[in-house]
Amino acid sequence: LVKNNIRLSVIFVAILSILALISIFCSFYQKSQNEKYSALLFEAIAKSKQGQIEEAKIAFKEISNSYFSGSTKPIAKLNYANLLLSQNKIDEAKQVYLEINQSRSGEFIKDLAGFLYVKIIVQDDKSASNQQAIKDIEKIENKNKNFKYQIIEQKANLAIIQQNLDLAFKALTQIENAKDSSQTLKERTKEKLQVILAK
């Protein structure tokens, strides 16, 4: 019985040692990958600033598609979407923003991507006659904390374009009455409310 216990203890220690080595290796590998993709991200940003758009897009996409790119992934995807937008590839950019918003990225980046997605919807000429556009905006609005009132403002803008003044008034009033909306936003809201009430 003692020999069996010793044998089991030896096996147990051996297994723990193997698991510890695997954990150390994975940690080291992840660290090296993070450093690699961080360097690639800075390089891609530099290329985009220098006007090397296609080269930057390739780098951003490589980071975005990698399992090991960690926290650099959503930043790369945001930059990739911005470049698509600069090339007037509206639908592609919108899709990337939506992917970030629905990902497991940090809250702020998700919320920012959601806000940028909403801005594209509002600026899209097709949204003027698309009732679904308001519903799409509200889906983003309902789970957005950092840009909630900016999104509500965008919803009001689209409602005005669609001649839905009741919805626009309701949205703008919500911003005006909110304690945590910025003063700048409230000033813009006040001007828009005055225009609506004058109609």
ROPA-495691 format. One line per field, with one value per residue (C-alpha): x negated, y, z negated. Coordinates in steps of 0.1 Angstrom, whole numbers, plus 5000, padded with zeros to 4 digits. Each point is the difference from the previous one (the first is absolute). Example, Ala and Ser with C-alpha at 12.3 -4.5 7.8 and 13.67 -1.06 7.14 Angstrom:
2
xx <- 4877 | 4986;
yy <- 4955 | 5034;
zz <- 4922 | 5007;
***
This chain:
199
xx <- 5000 | 4971 | 4983 | 5032 | 5005 | 4964 | 5004 | 5033 | 4982 | 4972 | 5024 | 5020 | 4969 | 4989 | 5033 | 5000 | 4965 | 5010 | 5031 | 4978 | 4975 | 5029 | 5014 | 4966 | 4995 | 5035 | 4994 | 4966 | 5015 | 5029 | 4977 | 4978 | 5031 | 5013 | 4967 | 5000 | 5035 | 4995 | 4969 | 5020 | 5029 | 4977 | 4984 | 5035 | 5011 | 4968 | 5006 | 5036 | 4987 | 4975 | 5027 | 4990 | 5036 | 5000 | 4969 | 5016 | 5032 | 4981 | 4983 | 5032 | 5018 | 4972 | 5003 | 5038 | 5000 | 4974 | 5011 | 4969 | 5003 | 5017 | 5009 | 4985 | 5028 | 5029 | 4977 | 4988 | 5036 | 5010 | 4971 | 5008 | 5037 | 4988 | 4979 | 5029 | 5021 | 4973 | 5002 | 5038 | 5006 | 5029 | 5017 | 4967 | 4991 | 5034 | 4997 | 4966 | 5013 | 5029 | 4977 | 4980 | 5031 | 5012 | 4966 | 4986 | 4978 | 4998 | 5031 | 4987 | 4988 | 5032 | 5020 | 4979 | 5004 | 5037 | 5001 | 4980 | 5024 | 5030 | 4984 | 4996 | 5036 | 5012 | 4977 | 5011 | 5024 | 5019 | 5009 | 5023 | 5027 | 4990 | 5022 | 4978 | 4971 | 5015 | 5004 | 4964 | 4989 | 5021 | 4984 | 4966 | 5014 | 5014 | 4967 | 4977 | 4988 | 4972 | 5017 | 5036 | 5011 | 4980 | 5018 | 5033 | 4991 | 4992 | 5034 | 5016 | 4981 | 5013 | 5035 | 4999 | 4988 | 5029 | 5025 | 5008 | 5000 | 5017 | 4972 | 4974 | 5016 | 5001 | 4964 | 4987 | 5021 | 4984 | 4966 | 5010 | 5014 | 4971 | 4978 | 4970 | 5001 | 4973 | 5006 | 4989 | 5024 | 5028 | 4993 | 5003 | 5031 | 5016 | 4994 | 5016 | 5030 | 5006 | 5000 | 5025 | 5023 | 5000 | 5014;
yy <- 5000 | 5024 | 4992 | 5006 | 5034 | 5009 | 4990 | 5021 | 5030 | 4997 | 4998 | 5030 | 5021 | 4991 | 5010 | 5033 | 5007 | 4994 | 5022 | 5027 | 4998 | 5002 | 5030 | 5018 | 4992 | 5013 | 5031 | 5007 | 4993 | 5023 | 5027 | 4997 | 5001 | 5031 | 5017 | 4989 | 5013 | 5032 | 5008 | 4991 | 5023 | 5030 | 4993 | 4998 | 5033 | 5016 | 4987 | 5013 | 5035 | 4999 | 4992 | 4964 | 4990 | 4965 | 4989 | 5013 | 4981 | 4968 | 5004 | 5010 | 4970 | 4976 | 5012 | 4999 | 4964 | 4987 | 4980 | 5012 | 5037 | 5007 | 5036 | 5012 | 4983 | 5024 | 5030 | 4986 | 4993 | 5035 | 5014 | 4975 | 5012 | 5037 | 4993 | 4983 | 5030 | 5023 | 4980 | 5004 | 4963 | 5008 | 4966 | 4982 | 5026 | 4998 | 4962 | 5002 | 5026 | 4977 | 4970 | 5019 | 5012 | 4964 | 4986 | 4994 | 5030 | 5026 | 5020 | 5034 | 4986 | 4981 | 5031 | 5022 | 4975 | 5000 | 5038 | 5000 | 4974 | 5022 | 5030 | 4981 | 4990 | 5036 | 5013 | 4973 | 5014 | 4967 | 5005 | 5029 | 4976 | 4970 | 4996 | 4971 | 5024 | 5015 | 4966 | 4991 | 5032 | 4992 | 4965 | 5017 | 5028 | 4975 | 4985 | 5030 | 5018 | 5022 | 5016 | 4995 | 5036 | 5006 | 4970 | 5014 | 5033 | 4980 | 4983 | 5034 | 5012 | 4970 | 5005 | 5036 | 4988 | 4975 | 5027 | 4982 | 5031 | 4983 | 4975 | 5027 | 5022 | 4971 | 4991 | 5035 | 5006 | 4969 | 5015 | 5034 | 4985 | 4976 | 5010 | 4982 | 5014 | 5025 | 5038 | 5002 | 4973 | 5017 | 5033 | 4982 | 4983 | 5033 | 5015 | 4969 | 5001 | 5036 | 4992 | 4971 | 5022 | 5027 | 4976;
zz <- 5000 | 4991 | 5033 | 5019 | 4982 | 5008 | 5037 | 5002 | 4984 | 5025 | 5029 | 4986 | 4996 | 5035 | 5015 | 4980 | 5013 | 5036 | 4996 | 4985 | 5029 | 5025 | 4982 | 5000 | 5037 | 5009 | 4979 | 5017 | 5034 | 4994 | 4988 | 5031 | 5022 | 4983 | 5005 | 5037 | 5007 | 4980 | 5022 | 5031 | 4989 | 4995 | 5034 | 5017 | 4984 | 5012 | 5035 | 5000 | 4990 | 5028 | 5025 | 5005 | 4997 | 5016 | 4981 | 4968 | 5007 | 5005 | 4966 | 4982 | 5015 | 4990 | 4964 | 5001 | 5013 | 4975 | 4969 | 4981 | 5007 | 4966 | 4992 | 5032 | 5020 | 4995 | 5005 | 5033 | 5011 | 4991 | 5021 | 5028 | 5001 | 5000 | 5031 | 5017 | 4993 | 5014 | 5032 | 5000 | 4994 | 4978 | 4997 | 4992 | 4973 | 4985 | 4997 | 4983 | 4975 | 4992 | 4995 | 4975 | 4982 | 4997 | 4990 | 4965 | 5002 | 4972 | 4994 | 5012 | 5033 | 5006 | 4992 | 5023 | 5028 | 4994 | 5002 | 5033 | 5014 | 4991 | 5016 | 5033 | 4999 | 4996 | 5027 | 5025 | 5025 | 5000 | 4963 | 5008 | 5012 | 4979 | 4968 | 4989 | 4996 | 4969 | 4985 | 5008 | 4982 | 4969 | 4998 | 4996 | 4978 | 4975 | 4991 | 5004 | 4969 | 5011 | 5031 | 4991 | 5004 | 5031 | 5015 | 4989 | 5018 | 5031 | 4998 | 4997 | 5031 | 5020 | 4986 | 5013 | 5034 | 5001 | 4989 | 4968 | 4978 | 4971 | 4996 | 5006 | 4973 | 4975 | 5006 | 4997 | 4968 | 4985 | 5006 | 4987 | 4967 | 4994 | 4971 | 5015 | 5036 | 5008 | 5001 | 5037 | 5009 | 4981 | 5019 | 5033 | 4989 | 4989 | 5035 | 5017 | 4977 | 5008 | 5037 | 4995 | 4979 | 5026 | 5026;
***
